[in-house]
């Protein structure tokens, strides 16, 4: 029986700015990636987000980024491997402080935005991310895309990796995400988004933006919390997964199931 985790990027509000529909999304998820202050989130938001996830019984992960609050973490910054490592370590430790306050064991780390996409292709950046996680807690899962430099770096650092697929983003033929600057890179059609997600889980493939068929592994499916249709997408997907006999479970459980099949 197939199983999958559902995650979303949450806790991205800060100060007087509200981003996303966290309260509506949390009950629909099994995992949440919480901003750590560098692209969104602040101490109050982090505290409330961890508390809300704890109350709902969903797993918590850190969502570190480049230090780019103005650009919402979606700009690639010039950074050495050491800078990436220490910035990620700083953010993971900050969120873990709130996890400890609420008696929550952090489950995973998923880089955000430009850091995630850049680490997929840049080995030194990927190694910096993986080194930060491994030095803090080697039991944390690293969320990444199948076949990327980030996945390789995580495995070389001794981390367990959780392979991620995206409901609401278009893919390149190399399995990476199409840049948000390209028209059609972000999906707003519910049918298209849920069809892509279901295909990734049940068939292990995705159709790239140029029509190429891409083979990939998926342990967890993500919808971006700042997508205006995120709640609608996740609710529809849950129904379709249930109809297809796919079990919704924790990210760690899905990774362990995959390891048992290997």
FENDA-V927530 format. One record per run of one state. SS is the DSSP state (~ for helix, > for strand, _ for the rest). FROM is the first residue (numbers start at 1). LEN is the number of residues. If there is no record, write none. Layout:
ss=SS from=FROM len=LEN
ss=SS from=FROM len=LEN
This chain:
ss=_ from=1 len=2
ss=> from=3 len=8
ss=_ from=11 len=3
ss=> from=14 len=1
ss=_ from=15 len=2
ss=> from=17 len=1
ss=_ from=18 len=4
ss=~ from=22 len=5
ss=_ from=27 len=4
ss=> from=31 len=5
ss=_ from=36 len=7
ss=~ from=43 len=14
ss=_ from=57 len=2
ss=> from=59 len=5
ss=_ from=64 len=17
ss=~ from=81 len=21
ss=_ from=102 len=6
ss=> from=108 len=2
ss=_ from=110 len=3
ss=~ from=113 len=9
ss=_ from=122 len=1
ss=~ from=123 len=14
ss=_ from=137 len=4
ss=> from=141 len=4
ss=_ from=145 len=4
ss=~ from=149 len=8
ss=_ from=157 len=4
ss=> from=161 len=6
ss=_ from=167 len=2
ss=> from=169 len=1
ss=_ from=170 len=1
ss=> from=171 len=1
ss=_ from=172 len=5
ss=> from=177 len=1
ss=_ from=178 len=8
ss=> from=186 len=1
ss=_ from=187 len=3
ss=~ from=190 len=14
ss=_ from=204 len=1
ss=> from=205 len=3
ss=_ from=208 len=5
ss=> from=213 len=3
ss=_ from=216 len=4
ss=> from=220 len=4
ss=_ from=224 len=6
ss=~ from=230 len=14
ss=_ from=244 len=3
ss=> from=247 len=2
ss=_ from=249 len=2
ss=~ from=251 len=11
ss=_ from=262 len=1
